[in-house]
Amino acid sequence: MNNKKILITGAKGFIGSHLCKVASEKGLSVRRVLRSGKGEKGDIVTDINPKTDWSSTLENVDVVIHLAARVHVKNERSVNPMTDYRIANVDGTLNIARQATAAGVKRFIFLSSVKVNGENTIPNHPFKERDLPSPQTPYGVTKFEAEKGLLQLSESTAMETVIIRPPLVYGPRVKGNFLSMLGWLYRGTPLPLGAIDNKRSLVGIDNLLDFITICINHPSAANQIFFVSDGSDLSTTNLIRNIAKAMGRRAWLFPISTSKLKTCATLIGRQDVVQRLCGSLQVDISKAKDLLGWSPPYCVDEGIEKTVNWFKQFVNFEQ
């Protein structure tokens, strides 16, 4: 990769920690941006906002891969969450991007989200890059606003922008709902998810990292937006069964109609959870295949097996 120097923000996070390792193995010179040190090597940037000074961090950097963001906050305490999302995800992103152009950075890779397009799709009608965005959450809205600002910046400067919109990312050290699902299956928890006939795109961490590294150099990636996934969409029911199989456990699933699940969720105020479990959310990766010649190198079963193997070690460590 021509000894390029790569700056990775969010380097300590789930995706960032994996990316730093892979990029180093590929011979890239990696500069890590961390919120705190705690014995780890990297540039400490405690807060990403419109006033953050990136001048020394961006010295001699060829490519910025911007992963850091304000993501879903489980127990939101902010008086004005949208303002806080905009400070980090829009103003903070455009601030580092503008300083990157001044520092001579050649390419800015921005990890956005499928949530820019919306929260659900009609089964077998996946989102495509040319579709009109329809973000529904503060996270999705601010990712879209950042995308627009970056593309406008690329029109007036020499720095190229690449925008990647992944769906749910899973793999070793995964957190959130996917980790919860692994725990349910490990404990043998009965789940009312035996009759979910939806379609959801996922992307394993190894496939996502492979795509990001392609975008570092590929000339046709410049100033483009891409969806990325494993290329095989699954229903929630089949995903659970596949995870259970890899875990060597039985999936205790019993069928309850989606309408009944939604009714129950409404009564307890958890419609969002049922939407994620029962709704469809698919992306089309044809553009990545056609324009960059990229195909996911790992199938979904390989990604699940690797994640399950990590989880077994994680559980043993926790115990």
Secondary structure as GFF3:
##gff-version 3
##sequence-region A 1 319
A	DSSP	beta_strand	5	9	.	.	.	ID=ss1
A	DSSP	alpha_helix	14	25	.	.	.	ID=ss2
A	DSSP	beta_strand	29	34	.	.	.	ID=ss3
A	DSSP	beta_strand	43	44	.	.	.	ID=ss4
A	DSSP	beta_strand	63	66	.	.	.	ID=ss5
A	DSSP	alpha_helix	81	85	.	.	.	ID=ss6
A	DSSP	pi_helix	86	91	.	.	.	ID=ss7
A	DSSP	alpha_helix	92	102	.	.	.	ID=ss8
A	DSSP	beta_strand	107	111	.	.	.	ID=ss9
A	DSSP	three_ten_helix	114	116	.	.	.	ID=ss10
A	DSSP	alpha_helix	138	156	.	.	.	ID=ss11
A	DSSP	beta_strand	160	165	.	.	.	ID=ss12
A	DSSP	beta_strand	168	170	.	.	.	ID=ss13
A	DSSP	alpha_helix	176	187	.	.	.	ID=ss14
A	DSSP	beta_strand	202	204	.	.	.	ID=ss15
A	DSSP	alpha_helix	205	217	.	.	.	ID=ss16
A	DSSP	three_ten_helix	219	221	.	.	.	ID=ss17
A	DSSP	beta_strand	224	227	.	.	.	ID=ss18
A	DSSP	alpha_helix	236	247	.	.	.	ID=ss19
A	DSSP	alpha_helix	258	267	.	.	.	ID=ss20
A	DSSP	alpha_helix	271	278	.	.	.	ID=ss21
A	DSSP	alpha_helix	286	292	.	.	.	ID=ss22
A	DSSP	alpha_helix	300	318	.	.	.	ID=ss23
###
